[in-house]
Amino acid sequence: METENRDYKYFMQDTGSVYLGGKLSYAEILQDEMVNFKFKSIVEHYIFKDTDPGTTLESHLYYMTKDQFSYRTYEQLRAKVKVNMLEDKKTFFGKKKTGYATKLMPLAELADMNLAQKKAKGVVIQELALSKLGLMAFSV
């Protein structure tokens, strides 16, 4: 099982964003030397107010509601979530075909979906994307 999750445990960044794999737990994020100090501080001071260190990003984001303090924290960081979910697609001949599609959505859109909707659409959290500008502007 651990070898399957390794592909989804990563920290990457480009010029505008920071990306964290959905299978990372908050404890692993704090131990990873590649993750910047500011995000680690945000996790320790704000995310841990309503989240256990052993929780994975995937689980936390999937069950997150708008009344949680961690939701408000991620909103300030301009968080987006990369998900796989079932969607109806039109084929070349105009027929509908249901299949999985990858989508980068604002955290608010994910939090607006209730658990029944998430299960019906087969939502799978792949990645958390944070704006570097949001990280820079966040005051710890």
N, C-alpha and C positions, 0 to 999 in steps of 0.2 A: 504493500500500500504506500509506503514512504517513497519508493522509487517513482510511483505514478505522480505523486504530488510535487516532486522536485522541479518539474517543468513550470509549475505555477507558484513557485516560491522565488521571487526575484525582486530586485530593486533596480530600476533604470531611470535615467533622466535625459532630457534633451534641452534645448534652449528655453522652452516655455513651460515644461511640465515635469513632474516626478511621477513615476509609475511603480506601483507595488502589486505583486502577484496576490491573487485572492486566497491562496492557501497559507499565506504567512500568518502566524499568530502574532499578537502584540508583543509577547515575550521575545519571539524571534526577531522582530523589528528592533527592539531595544538592544539586542545582542549583536546585531549586524553592524559592522564597522563602516559599511558603505552608506548606510542611511544617515542623513545629515542630523546634526545635533538639535537643530530647531524643531524638526518634526518629532524627534524622540522626546524633547521637552514638552511638546504639545500633547503627545500621547500620555506621558506621566501626569501632567497637571490637569488635563481636560478630559481626555477620552476615558481614563481610568475612573472618572467620577461615576460612571454607570456601566462600565465594561470590565470583565475579568481579563487579566493578562493572558490566560490560556486560550481566549477566544480568537478564532481566525477572522481575517477581514471578510471573507466570504460569508460566514455565519452572522457576523455583526451587521453587515450591510443588508443582508437578506431580511433580517428580522427588525431592522431599525424603523423607528417611528419618528414623526416630527416633534413629538413632545420630549424626546431624549436630549440631554445636554450635548452628547456626542454628535447628534445630528446638527445642532446649531453650530458646533465647532467646525464640522466639515463644510457646512454652508459658507462659513467665513473663509475657508480655504479654497472655495470655488471647486469643490470636489465633483468629479464625474465618475461614473461607473461603467466599465465595459462588461456587457452581459451577452449571453446567448439566450435566445428565446424563440419560441415557435411563432411564425408569422405566415399569413397567407400571401402567396406570390402568384402573379399571373404568368402563365407560360406563354410561349410564342403564339400558340393557337387560341389564346384567350381563356383557357381553362385555369381554374384555381388549383394551386398545389401548396400544401402546408409543409414547411420545412424550417430548420433552425437558421436564424440570421444573427450576425454579430452587430451589436448596436452600442454606441457610446452615448449614455444618457446622463443628464443632470441628476444629482442625488435626489432632488425634490420629486422628480418624475418616478423614480424607483420607490421612494417612501410613500408616494400617493397610492401605490398599488397595495391592496390588502393581500393577506396570505393566500386566500383562495384564488385570486387573480394570478399571483406569482406561480402557484402550483399548476393552474390551468394552462399557463403559457410556458411552463417548463423552464422558468428563469434559472440560469446558472451564472453566478458572479465569477468573472475572470480576473478583473483588475480594478484597482482604484487609481484614478489619475487626479493629481493635485496641481493646481496652478502655482508656478514658482512666484508669480506676482502676489498671489494670495498668501503664500508662505512668507514672503518678504514683508508684506504689510501686516501680518498677524503679530500682535504684541503679546509676549508671554509674561 
